[in-house]
Amino acid sequence: MNKSILEVLTPENSQIIFIDHQPQMAFGVQSIDRQTLKNNTVGLAKAAKAFNIPTTITTVETDSFSGHTYPELLDVFPDLPLLERTSMNSWDDQKVRDSLAKNNRKKIIVSGLWTEVCNLTFALSALHDTDYEIYMVADASGGTTKEAHDYAMQRMIQAGVIPVTWQQVLLEWQRDWAKRDTYDQVMDIVREHSGAYGMGVDYAYTMVHKAPERTASKHEVIAPVAAK
């Protein structure tokens, strides 16, 4: 076994690529609720920003077909260039290869659309041509059907791709709650993007630790009055 795949993800050994998070691609997704997909993708992006993970964003046929990348994703990385392509396989574009190579990190985390096309071909090609390790974020990627997504994930796993989820990546990067330099950012991401887990954190902060509510607005609380 390649021992390097047993190494946990760290901010020092990881880089990330977002592939084709564009509306026309998202319209075709049926394997996951599309709002959940966007939530998970943006949560993952914020995690990458919090831990200073080298990030690549690539797009395909923006003006002619796919549309513009989610603004919520672009807002996380306002100064990052968008690497435009014609090929469905990002590995076919030299700009993408160069962007990944300059980071000198072997563990590539992938979030993209569609799982069975753009993610799959990139993963297989990168594994074939290099010694990169590919970590496919299953819940920040989507396919045209559940079967398309699932079978693409299975095919990639058979080839050596490592399946992960976005929150798993976030918490693997944090690893230790004693790391206070990223603690607050991680908690902010969790509270905004992690559903029930985030609601639990909000509850603990406000009800147990008596922290202020996570809102900038102020609401008058009117005491109950029994109806007569």
Rosetta blueprint (number, residue, H / E / L):
1 M L
2 N L
3 K H
4 S H
5 I H
6 L H
7 E L
8 V L
9 L L
10 T L
11 P L
12 E L
13 N L
14 S E
15 Q E
16 I E
17 I E
18 F E
19 I E
20 D L
21 H L
22 Q L
23 P H
24 Q H
25 M H
26 A H
27 F H
28 G L
29 V L
30 Q L
31 S L
32 I L
33 D L
34 R H
35 Q H
36 T H
37 L H
38 K H
39 N H
40 N H
41 T H
42 V H
43 G H
44 L H
45 A H
46 K H
47 A H
48 A H
49 K H
50 A H
51 F L
52 N L
53 I L
54 P L
55 T E
56 T E
57 I E
58 T E
59 T E
60 V E
61 E L
62 T H
63 D H
64 S H
65 F H
66 S H
67 G L
68 H L
69 T L
70 Y L
71 P H
72 E H
73 L H
74 L H
75 D H
76 V H
77 F L
78 P L
79 D L
80 L L
81 P L
82 L E
83 L E
84 E E
85 R E
86 T L
87 S L
88 M L
89 N L
90 S H
91 W H
92 D H
93 D L
94 Q H
95 K H
96 V H
97 R H
98 D H
99 S H
100 L H
101 A H
102 K L
103 N L
104 N L
105 R L
106 K L
107 K E
108 I E
109 I E
110 V E
111 S E
112 G E
113 L E
114 W L
115 T H
116 E H
117 V H
118 C H
119 N H
120 L H
121 T H
122 F H
123 A H
124 L H
125 S H
126 A H
127 L H
128 H H
129 D H
130 T L
131 D L
132 Y L
133 E E
134 I E
135 Y E
136 M E
137 V E
138 A H
139 D H
140 A H
141 S L
142 G E
143 G L
144 T L
145 T L
146 K H
147 E H
148 A H
149 H H
150 D H
151 Y H
152 A H
153 M H
154 Q H
155 R H
156 M H
157 I H
158 Q H
159 A H
160 G L
161 V L
162 I E
163 P E
164 V E
165 T L
166 W H
167 Q H
168 Q H
169 V H
170 L H
171 L H
172 E H
173 W H
174 Q H
175 R L
176 D L
177 W L
178 A L
179 K L
180 R H
181 D H
182 T H
183 Y H
184 D H
185 Q H
186 V H
187 M H
188 D H
189 I H
190 V H
191 R H
192 E H
193 H H
194 S L
195 G H
196 A H
197 Y H
198 G H
199 M H
200 G H
201 V H
202 D H
203 Y H
204 A H
205 Y H
206 T H
207 M H
208 V H
209 H L
210 K L
211 A L
212 P L
213 E L
214 R L
215 T L
216 A L
217 S L
218 K L
219 H L
220 E L
221 V L
222 I L
223 A L
224 P L
225 V L
226 A L
227 A L
228 K L
